[in-house]
Amino acid sequence: MKDFQLHFKREFFVRNGLVAGMSLFLSLVPVLFMKKAGALGLVMPAMALLTLLLPLREWLIAVRRIDAEGVTRHDGKRFPWSELKELREVNFINRWGQSGGLNHLDIFFTTGRARILPMVLADGYEAILAIRQHHGRPALAASQPRPAEPAATLPQATPGKSMPCSVCGSLQDYHRAMQKGGHESQDTHLPAASGKLVTVKEVRPDHNGSSFVQQCAECDAWFLYKTTYEFLVYGSEDEQQLYRISAQQADELMRT
């Protein structure tokens, strides 16, 4: 397995520093104009400091190094792959309740967890893909095995034809969905199966949308997921598009 040294992008520190500084400033200004601030003078700055502590916690539990033996967090804690319990991928959820791109990957070990935030890491998506390829997605050790389906209920394979994928077999070559504020009765949504695809990498982000290369975890089929948002005074619009693409197209997109 390839070694990765994961470094946070500069924008992560700049954005969180600005948010924390602005929050602290806005909390102190009212206090300075109060004759007797009392407990409020302590509570407001303390709440503002939380905006700095939360990203600091994310940084501490984030993965700093990945190698063949295990992962190391920014706080120095080391986890060997032999103690791996589960890989849990958490996607963004838009305001319409649909699953979007990958937000982070939690790697659970018997002695703790580590996190990869691909959106703010230079090689985050590549590292997640490498982990999936080499270590799969094992279930929690404490979970009970799912009982096997009775043989009579399983679909029979047709000679000379492969079984359809249970994850993405129902997806067509192209799907499109749109939602508009104030016109909920006309909203459309992507098939539920699209929410089971795994995001591998974000490509070509722009000012009002994003594109993600996604893959089926069962049959390794590739997809391109596009989401756009347009603010309109009389009802903002959200649009999602899903394309089934070839492995070659996926490789070309991930190189951009």
C-alpha positions as CSV (number, residue, x, y, z in Angstrom):
1,M,0.0,0.0,0.0
2,K,1.3,3.5,-0.9
3,D,2.3,5.7,2.0
4,F,0.5,9.0,2.4
5,Q,1.4,12.2,4.3
6,L,-1.8,14.1,4.6
7,H,-1.5,17.9,4.9
8,F,-4.4,20.3,5.5
9,K,-4.9,22.9,2.8
10,R,-4.1,26.5,3.8
11,E,-7.8,27.4,3.3
12,F,-8.7,25.2,6.3
13,F,-6.7,27.3,8.7
14,V,-7.6,30.6,7.1
15,R,-11.3,29.9,7.1
16,N,-11.5,28.6,10.6
17,G,-9.2,31.4,11.9
18,L,-11.4,34.0,10.3
19,V,-14.6,32.5,11.7
20,A,-13.2,32.2,15.2
21,G,-11.7,35.7,15.1
22,M,-15.0,37.2,13.9
23,S,-17.0,35.3,16.5
24,L,-14.7,36.5,19.2
25,F,-14.9,40.1,18.0
26,L,-18.7,40.1,17.8
27,S,-19.0,38.6,21.3
28,L,-16.6,41.1,22.9
29,V,-18.1,44.3,21.3
30,P,-21.4,44.1,23.2
31,V,-19.6,43.3,26.4
32,L,-17.4,46.4,26.1
33,F,-20.4,48.6,25.9
34,M,-22.1,47.1,28.9
35,K,-21.7,48.8,32.2
36,K,-22.0,45.6,34.1
37,A,-21.4,42.6,31.9
38,G,-21.6,40.1,34.8
39,A,-21.7,36.4,33.8
40,L,-22.6,37.4,30.2
41,G,-19.1,38.9,29.9
42,L,-17.7,35.4,30.3
43,V,-20.3,33.3,28.6
44,M,-20.2,35.1,25.2
45,P,-16.4,35.0,24.7
46,A,-16.4,31.3,25.9
47,M,-19.0,30.4,23.3
48,A,-16.9,32.2,20.6
49,L,-13.9,30.2,21.6
50,L,-15.9,27.0,20.9
51,T,-15.7,28.0,17.2
52,L,-11.9,27.6,17.5
53,L,-11.9,24.4,19.6
54,L,-14.2,22.4,17.3
55,P,-11.9,22.7,14.3
56,L,-8.9,22.1,16.6
57,R,-10.5,18.8,17.7
58,E,-11.0,17.8,14.0
59,W,-7.3,18.5,13.4
60,L,-6.2,16.4,16.3
61,I,-8.1,13.3,15.4
62,A,-7.4,13.7,11.6
63,V,-5.0,11.3,10.0
64,R,-1.5,12.6,9.4
65,R,0.2,9.5,8.0
66,I,-1.0,6.3,6.3
67,D,1.3,3.4,5.6
68,A,1.2,-0.4,5.2
69,E,1.2,-1.0,9.0
70,G,-1.4,1.5,10.1
71,V,-2.4,5.2,10.5
72,T,-1.1,8.0,12.7
73,R,-3.2,11.0,13.9
74,H,-2.1,14.6,14.3
75,D,-2.1,14.1,18.1
76,G,0.5,11.3,17.6
77,K,-1.8,8.4,18.4
78,R,-1.0,5.3,16.3
79,F,-3.5,2.6,15.1
80,P,-2.4,-0.6,13.4
81,W,-4.4,-2.1,10.6
82,S,-4.7,-5.3,12.6
83,E,-7.1,-3.5,15.0
84,L,-9.3,-2.2,12.2
85,K,-13.1,-2.6,13.0
86,E,-15.0,-0.4,10.5
87,L,-14.7,2.1,7.7
88,R,-17.6,4.5,7.9
89,E,-18.2,7.0,5.1
90,V,-20.3,10.0,5.9
91,N,-21.8,12.0,3.0
92,F,-23.1,15.6,2.8
93,I,-26.9,15.8,3.1
94,N,-28.5,18.7,1.2
95,R,-31.5,20.6,2.4
96,W,-33.8,18.2,0.4
97,G,-32.5,15.2,2.4
98,Q,-30.5,13.8,-0.5
99,S,-27.0,12.4,-0.1
100,G,-24.2,14.4,-1.8
101,G,-20.5,14.1,-1.9
102,L,-18.2,12.5,0.7
103,N,-17.8,14.7,3.8
104,H,-15.4,12.5,5.8
105,L,-14.2,8.9,6.4
106,D,-14.1,7.6,10.0
107,I,-11.7,4.7,10.6
108,F,-12.7,2.8,13.7
109,F,-10.1,0.7,15.5
110,T,-10.4,-1.3,18.8
111,T,-8.7,1.5,20.7
112,G,-10.1,4.6,19.0
113,R,-10.8,6.2,15.7
114,A,-9.2,8.5,13.1
115,R,-10.8,10.7,10.5
116,I,-10.0,11.8,6.9
117,L,-11.5,15.0,5.7
118,P,-10.9,14.8,1.9
119,M,-12.3,18.2,1.0
120,V,-9.5,20.0,2.9
121,L,-6.6,17.6,2.3
122,A,-4.4,17.6,-0.8
123,D,-4.5,13.8,-1.2
124,G,-7.5,13.0,0.8
125,Y,-9.6,11.3,-1.9
126,E,-6.6,9.2,-3.2
127,A,-5.9,8.1,0.4
128,I,-9.5,7.0,0.9
129,L,-9.5,5.1,-2.4
130,A,-6.3,3.3,-1.4
131,I,-7.7,2.3,2.0
132,R,-10.9,0.9,0.4
133,Q,-8.9,-1.1,-2.1
134,H,-6.5,-2.6,0.5
135,H,-8.7,-3.0,3.6
136,G,-12.3,-3.2,2.3
137,R,-15.2,-2.2,4.5
138,P,-15.4,-4.6,7.4
139,A,-18.4,-4.5,9.7
140,L,-18.2,-3.7,13.4
141,A,-16.9,-6.7,15.4
142,A,-19.7,-6.3,17.8
143,S,-22.4,-6.5,15.2
144,Q,-24.3,-9.8,14.6
145,P,-23.9,-11.5,11.2
146,R,-26.9,-11.2,9.0
147,P,-28.8,-14.4,8.5
148,A,-28.4,-15.9,5.1
149,E,-31.4,-15.5,2.7
150,P,-33.2,-18.8,2.0
151,A,-32.0,-20.3,-1.3
152,A,-35.6,-20.3,-2.7
153,T,-35.8,-16.5,-2.5
154,L,-32.6,-15.8,-4.4
155,P,-33.0,-14.9,-8.1
156,Q,-31.9,-17.6,-10.5
157,A,-29.0,-16.8,-12.8
158,T,-29.6,-17.2,-16.5
159,P,-27.0,-19.3,-18.2
160,G,-24.5,-17.1,-20.0
161,K,-25.6,-13.9,-18.2
162,S,-24.1,-12.3,-15.1
163,M,-26.2,-11.5,-12.0
164,P,-27.2,-7.8,-11.9
165,C,-25.5,-5.7,-9.2
166,S,-27.7,-5.4,-6.1
167,V,-26.4,-1.9,-5.5
168,C,-26.4,-0.1,-8.8
169,G,-28.1,-2.6,-11.1
170,S,-31.3,-0.5,-11.1
171,L,-29.5,2.7,-12.2
172,Q,-29.7,3.8,-15.8
173,D,-27.0,5.5,-17.9
174,Y,-28.4,8.9,-16.9
175,H,-30.7,10.3,-14.2
176,R,-31.7,13.9,-13.4
177,A,-33.6,15.4,-10.5
178,M,-34.6,18.9,-9.6
179,Q,-36.1,20.7,-6.6
180,K,-37.4,24.2,-6.5
181,G,-38.5,26.2,-3.4
182,G,-42.2,26.8,-3.3
183,H,-42.9,24.1,-5.8
184,E,-42.4,21.0,-3.7
185,S,-45.2,19.0,-5.3
186,Q,-43.1,19.1,-8.6
187,D,-39.8,18.0,-7.0
188,T,-38.0,15.0,-8.4
189,H,-35.3,12.9,-6.8
190,L,-32.6,10.6,-7.9
191,P,-33.2,6.8,-7.3
192,A,-32.5,5.6,-3.8
193,A,-29.7,3.4,-5.1
194,S,-27.6,6.5,-6.0
195,G,-27.2,7.2,-2.3
196,K,-25.3,3.9,-1.9
197,L,-22.5,4.9,-4.3
198,V,-19.2,5.8,-2.7
199,T,-17.6,9.1,-3.6
200,V,-14.0,8.8,-4.7
201,K,-13.0,12.3,-5.7
202,E,-14.4,15.8,-6.3
203,V,-13.6,17.2,-9.7
204,R,-14.0,20.6,-11.2
205,P,-15.8,22.5,-8.5
206,D,-17.3,25.8,-9.5
207,H,-19.2,28.7,-7.9
208,N,-22.6,27.1,-7.8
209,G,-22.0,23.4,-8.0
210,S,-19.8,20.4,-7.6
211,S,-19.0,17.2,-9.5
212,F,-17.9,13.9,-7.9
213,V,-16.6,10.7,-9.3
214,Q,-18.4,7.9,-7.5
215,Q,-18.0,4.1,-7.6
216,C,-20.2,1.1,-6.7
217,A,-18.7,-0.8,-3.8
218,E,-20.1,-4.1,-5.1
219,C,-19.3,-4.2,-8.8
220,D,-16.8,-1.3,-9.1
221,A,-18.9,0.5,-11.7
222,W,-18.1,4.2,-12.1
223,F,-20.5,7.2,-12.1
224,L,-20.3,11.0,-12.3
225,Y,-22.5,12.8,-9.9
226,K,-23.2,16.6,-10.5
227,T,-25.0,18.9,-8.2
228,T,-25.8,22.5,-8.8
229,Y,-27.5,25.2,-6.8
230,E,-29.0,28.5,-8.1
231,F,-30.4,31.2,-5.8
232,L,-33.5,32.8,-7.1
233,V,-35.7,35.3,-5.3
234,Y,-38.9,33.4,-6.0
235,G,-37.6,29.9,-5.2
236,S,-34.0,28.6,-5.3
237,E,-33.3,25.6,-7.4
238,D,-31.3,22.4,-6.7
239,E,-30.3,20.0,-9.5
240,Q,-28.6,16.6,-9.4
241,Q,-27.4,14.6,-12.4
242,L,-26.0,11.1,-12.3
243,Y,-24.1,9.6,-15.3
244,R,-22.8,6.1,-15.6
245,I,-19.3,6.3,-17.0
246,S,-16.5,4.0,-18.0
247,A,-13.4,3.2,-16.0
248,Q,-11.3,5.2,-18.6
249,Q,-13.5,8.2,-18.2
250,A,-13.3,8.0,-14.4
251,D,-9.5,7.8,-14.6
252,E,-9.4,10.9,-16.9
253,L,-11.7,12.9,-14.6
254,M,-9.7,12.0,-11.5
255,R,-6.5,13.3,-13.2
256,T,-8.0,16.8,-13.8
